[in-house]
Amino acid sequence: MAKLLGGLGTSHVPSIGAALDKGLRNSPEWKPFFDGYVPGQDWVREHRPDIAVVIFNDHGNSFFLDKVPTFAVGCAEEYAPVDEGWGPRAIPPFKVLSSSPGTSSTSSWRAVSTQ
């Protein structure tokens, strides 16, 4: 049986990624913010989880403001980063762990099934 270890969360404004891309992590404006991630990074190193469920902020890129759902589940095989107003990011797409039948997008739909 799986053991749930914990959860981590963070703000998700586009300027965070832009600050990282521009090497501003240790600038006077950004250092206090990024120092706040250190306890979470230490926790992950200590507990070494086998799997991470990643929930991220593509809502602003995928929905119009007049039709933002309360809850949505992405079911693609991969998710490419998009330009959030600071230019395209030089990071690879986020890929689902497995494309075997019964995993990835299939499992996502089962997770929200009403039957």
N, C-alpha and C positions, 0 to 999 in steps of 0.2 A: 504494500500500500504506500502511496506517495505521502510525503510529509510536507505541508506548507510551511516554509521557513519565515516568510515575511513579505513585506511590500515596500517599495520605494517610490517616491513621486517627486516631481519637480515642476517648476514653471515651464512653459513651452512657447515663449515668445520667439519670433524669428531672429531677433537681435542676438540671442544666445549663440546660435550657430554662426552668425556673422562674426561675433567677437572671437570665437574659436578659430574660424578660418583666417581672420586677420591677425592672429597671434596676440590678442589682447588679454589673454587669461591672467597675466600678472600686472596689468595696468592698474593704476590707483582706482579707476572707476569700476573695474570688473573683478579684481582680486577678492574683495569681501564676498561677492556672490559665488565665485567658483570655489573658494575655500569652504563654503557650505556643503559642497559635494564630498569632501574628504571623509567624513564619518560614514557615509553610504558606501564609498569605495572600499574603505577598510572593512566594513561589515561583509561585503561581497567576497573580498579576499579571504576573510576568516571562515565564512560558512561554505564557500565554494559550491553554490547550487548547481545541480545537473541541468536544469532547464529554467529559462526565463520567459515569462509571458510578457510581451512588449505591447504596450498601448501607447500610441503616439498621435500627434496632432495633424493629421491630414484633413481635418474637417474644413478648415478655411480654404483648402484647395479643391475640395470635392463637392461642396454644397453651396448653393446660393444662400444668402442671409435670410431669405424669406422661406426657406425650406430646410432648416437644420433640424435633423431628428434628435430626439432625446437620447437614443442609443442606436448605434450602427455597428455592424460587424463586417470587416473587410474579408473577402474570400479569394483574393488573388494569390497567385503563386509567388509573386514578388511585388515590392513597392519601391518605386524609384523616388528619390528626393526631387522636389520641385523648387522652382525659384519662388521664394516667399518675399520678394521685393529687394533682396540684397544681391541678386545674381545667382546663377547656378552654383551649387556646392560640389566640390570635388570629392564626393563620397560615393561608394558603391550602393546599388540597390539593396534593400533588406529582403532576403530570400527566406521563404518558408523552409523549415528543416527537411521535410520530406514531401515528395510528390507522389508517394505511393497511394493506391486507392485506400480510402478510409482515413486519410490524414489531410493536413493542410486545409484546403477550401472545403472539402467534404465534412471534416470535423467541425469547422466553423459553423456551417449551417446546422449541424446536429446540436451544437451547443445552444442554439436559440430556438430549436424546434418546440412547438407547443404540444406535440403528441408524446 
